[in-house]
Amino acid sequence: MDVNLVLRSTRVITPEGTRAASIAVAGGTIAAVLPYDAEVPAGARLEDVGDDVVLPGLVDTHVHVNDPGRTEWEGFWTATRAAAAGGITTLVDMPLNSLPPTTTVDNLRVKQEVARPKAHVDTGFWGGALPDNVKDLRPLHDAGVFGFKCFLSPSGVDEFPQLDQDQLAASLAEIAGFGGLMIVHAEDPHELAAAPQMSGGRAVEYAAFLASRPRVAENTAIENLINQARRLGARVHVLHLSSSDALPLIAAAKAEGVRITVESCPHFLTLTAEEVPDGATEFKCCPPIREEANQDLLWQGLADGTIDCVVSDHSPSTADLKTPDFASAWGGISSLQLGLPAIWTEARRRGHDLTDVARWMSEAPARLAGLGQKGAIEAGRDADFAVVDPDATFTVDPAELQHRNRVTAYAGRTLYGVVTSTWLRGERIADRGTLAEPSGRLLERTN
């Protein structure tokens, strides 16, 4: 196909490292990564972004879009606009908080029809594993979901109940039988029940909330998951790791060949328990934001590869559900648009570069979901790019966010890394906050 676009920068992040390059695009695909001063083919448009860094478009595999059914919380139109504004070109939607949840093929088709005209970025879907839907798992896999999410403790919504250990084993055995992936909210319900409960007027205290979601709940659930995966030969993924105590367990399991991967999230890597004011439930999530010393160890786990990727766990709600009561407020952090600058701000402080960020936030999540066309700037991949001025700063103003409900734990924080443009299959979909019309495609698993 004829090259129609050349995107040029002095700093392009490729699998071989960062270099000055010209990226030739043909038909929405990267045709070649050429020397910086390569001649522009006849008929091609040159876009020179100067010294801005060109990253592969980010892939966020943990997003609660809540559409249909709870669209007052978010929705495909607003979520995917926020993604595009934040340099994300692909997201995978979680199966719960929408009505219906993505737990049958019929429910998947409902969600796809709702998403199709609204998606500003490419969008895929996780299925859900419930106590009573083992029979639906293979049909959902055949219909193209990227894997299956389950909870080991209450999910917060009645239509998506948790699995006990026997139910987890049954679902894992089924999924392992067709080579699928189970992604797991790993908190042990017995440890949560045994933890100190918020009472006596302490529901506004962050310390009381943190004590109610102890690290041991994550550690125990992850240990049990590793044992099940080892026994059944199943492939599993730990969602939103916040307890650094679990890192040695995970590292040992990986070393012995257990098929386990792990993610963490911007809020665990950039926010700390010590800075959360009482009553500030915009910081509430489950598992919770933990102490600074714990965060340092999470960064160590990210640097050494024990943690594979960083994704948002964007879990929004209406503002009225974020009451100043940690016991009853909805638990979730809205960060879809801010994940890249939040992580880059902390990563640069700790001596990492944007090559690391691209690996954690694009390459690794694309690999997790089997998105072979995404995650790297090299010939044959989709021409998806995030263009960033890494040295520019901005102060987070909730009014400027594209999320439907602009409640954010990052309000007022000054962050490095301004996304100057976002490109999807060679078309600019965001340009300094100006969004194009929806052009995202619905994605299905192909392997």
Salt bridges, closest charged atoms under 4 A:
GLU47 OE2 - ARG45 NE 3.10
GLU47 OE2 - ARG428 NH2 3.22
ASP67 OD2 - LYS118 NZ 3.35
GLU74 OE2 - HIS314 NE2 2.76
ASP93 OD2 - LYS111 NZ 2.70
GLU113 OE2 - ARG116 NH1 2.43
ASP122 OD2 - LYS374 NZ 2.64
ASP122 OD1 - ARG425 NH1 2.66
ASP136 OD2 - LYS135 NZ 3.42
GLU159 OE2 - ARG70 NH1 2.71
GLU187 OE1 - HIS185 NE2 2.77
GLU187 OE1 - ARG213 NH2 2.77
GLU205 OE1 - ARG202 NE 2.86
GLU218 OE2 - ARG290 NH2 2.99
ASP245 OD1 - ARG215 NH1 3.13
GLU256 OE1 - ARG230 NE 2.88
GLU263 OE2 - HIS62 ND1 2.68
GLU263 OE1 - HIS237 NE2 2.89
GLU275 OE1 - ARG413 NH1 2.94
GLU291 OE1 - ARG215 NH2 3.07
ASP296 OD1 - ARG350 NH2 2.84
ASP308 OD2 - LYS254 NZ 2.75
ASP313 OD1 - HIS62 NE2 2.89
ASP313 OD1 - HIS64 NE2 3.43
GLU346 OE2 - ARG349 NH2 2.56
GLU346 OE2 - ARG350 NE 2.77
ASP356 OD2 - HIS352 ND1 3.20
ASP356 OD1 - ARG359 NH1 3.17
GLU363 OE2 - ARG367 NH1 3.18
GLU378 OE2 - ARG381 NH2 2.80
ASP382 OD2 - LYS374 NZ 2.83
ASP384 OD2 - LYS374 NZ 2.72
ASP391 OD1 - ARG348 NH1 3.51
GLU444 OE2 - ARG109 NH1 3.87
